[in-house]
Amino acid sequence: MSEKDYDVIIVGGGPAGLFAGIVCARNNLQTLVLEKQIYPIDKACGEGIMPSGVVHLRELGVSPFIEKHPYHYFKGIRYISDKGRTAEANFSEGSGWGIQRIKLSSAMFEAACDQSNLEIQTGVSVTVSLDKNPEVRFDNKILQPKLLIGADGLHSRIRKIAKLEGNYPKLKRWGVRKHFRIEPWSVFVEIYWGCGLEAYVTPVSDSSVNVSLLWDAKRYKPKQSGEKLFDSLLCEFPDLYERLRSVEVLDDSRAAGPLYQKTRGIVAEKTLLIGDAAGFFDPITGEGISLAAKQALYLEKHVVPVLQKNPEKLGKSLTEYSIACRNIYRPYQLMTSLVLVLRLWPKLTDRVIQILHIFPALFQKLLSVNMR
Ligand SMILES: Cc1cc2nc3c(=O)[nH]c(=O)nc-3n(C[C@H](O)[C@H](O)[C@H](O)COP(=O)(O)OP(=O)(O)OC[C@H]3O[C@@H](n4cnc5c(N)ncnc54)[C@H](O)[C@@H]3O)c2cc1C
């Protein structure tokens, strides 16, 4: 049995879990993060942090740690249709950052270790029950925190145990990524639109790019699987394939999906969800990390003060957290839905890219709406 009482226990130490850990610990809450993997942790991701996310990372105090690692800025988004038409717009909010996931994980781990009230245990297998109070068991310890946070990603077990899972979505999109050693040829995140699939390229250092491929399982059947999957998808974008054909590949591909995960809610008694565990729609608009960072700031604003002074009033603060998160999720969901609907008609996509090419200010405005 452990002697130690934690105010907050967080299951999952990805970006969302560490953001949450940092905001709790910097407000003097005794916080424990339990992560099943060992740092640094890699994951399929497009690795672009939108300008709004960059601002949130500053507010969370993690930017100085990220800046010690290789990263690359990007100043906007460029769309490329299957007919080769392009449209691009700069962000009006500043630059985004591209950073390899494994580097982001190292940076976040360093930032978290800098917090004296934050403990991180890695390689752990936890059992959680939420009968009356949250109870967390691992390594012969039984802990009962004042608040349990589920930050265990897309296929969250905490979400399931808290009975917060939504109905099963019909949309089934998947993603896979690889890194290539090549000087970024663009200061934009480039999105190539194919038929039932997309490729996007993010500059992640002065000498490497991330290439992520997303596809809709209903509209596109990959011709290969396993290690051949990535190349078979990349072949669907002949210009991009040609550019990368003889370039050194830096790692094995990593895939994730199905990406759309619905929730009925993101809070239960003494429990809240954050990051992908709180529901995820689609990465096509590159918002996952920014949303998780903003949720952590809402956690700090609405829930942390109550935990410090008045834990018996936690219920109301959890509701406030939930409402605030819903309000930032909506514009992102709206814009992402628009983009995904557009994908159903490739000719229309081409036409829209043509219009955005003529009206870059409109494109810029749409990017801003997506970032709220
Ligand atoms: C193909 C793809 C491209 C993407 N592109 C972008 C992009 O360009 N920009 C962007 O902002 N977002 C992007 N995203 C989304 C982004 O990757 C996620 O939103 C982000 O990783 C969410 O962080 P998280 O901490 O919630 O989840 P995760 O990063 O998945 O972290 C969850 C952590 O919980 C741990 N865990 C799970 N179960 C347990 C358990 N039982 N016990 C202990 N630990 C556990 C896992 O090991 C993991 O470390 C993309 C996603 C995909 C799939």
The ligand as a Gaussian input file, in Angstrom:
#p B3LYP/6-31G(d) Opt

LIG

0 1
 C       -2.170000      10.254000     -38.623000
 C       -2.363000      11.340000     -37.593000
 C       -1.940000      12.629000     -37.889000
 C       -2.091000      13.638000     -36.936000
 N       -1.646000      14.877000     -37.213000
 C       -1.711000      15.861000     -36.296000
 C       -1.141000      17.139000     -36.534000
 O       -0.534000      17.406000     -37.568000
 N       -1.264000      18.075000     -35.548000
 C       -1.892000      17.824000     -34.362000
 O       -1.970000      18.723000     -33.512000
 N       -2.422000      16.619000     -34.118000
 C       -2.349000      15.632000     -35.043000
 N       -2.863000      14.394000     -34.767000
 C       -3.551000      14.193000     -33.498000
 C       -2.561000      14.072000     -32.337000
 O       -1.592000      13.102000     -32.623000
 C       -3.325000      13.707000     -31.088000
 O       -4.422000      14.585000     -30.951000
 C       -2.453000      13.803000     -29.841000
 O       -1.441000      12.842000     -29.884000
 C       -3.296000      13.598000     -28.604000
 O       -2.484000      13.412000     -27.486000
 P       -2.963000      12.493000     -26.280000
 O       -1.964000      12.708000     -25.207000
 O       -4.396000      12.742000     -26.014000
 O       -2.904000      11.011000     -26.840000
 P       -1.624000      10.117000     -27.157000
 O       -0.582000      10.933000     -27.799000
 O       -2.136000       8.934000     -27.887000
 O       -1.098000       9.676000     -25.739000
 C       -1.795000       8.758000     -24.936000
 C       -0.800000       8.115000     -24.006000
 O       -1.494000       7.278000     -23.102000
 C       -0.760000       6.098000     -22.913000
 N       -1.680000       5.059000     -22.459000
 C       -2.688000       4.483000     -23.158000
 N       -3.326000       3.579000     -22.384000
 C       -2.708000       3.599000     -21.182000
 C       -2.885000       2.885000     -19.975000
 N       -3.863000       1.969000     -19.848000
 N       -2.079000       3.137000     -18.934000
 C       -1.095000       4.066000     -19.045000
 N       -0.844000       4.767000     -20.167000
 C       -1.661000       4.550000     -21.216000
 C       -0.142000       5.819000     -24.272000
 O        0.990000       4.989000     -24.149000
 C        0.202000       7.227000     -24.740000
 O        1.504000       7.614000     -24.396000
 C       -2.712000      13.362000     -35.686000
 C       -3.139000      12.075000     -35.401000
 C       -2.970000      11.067000     -36.342000
 C       -3.401000       9.684000     -35.991000

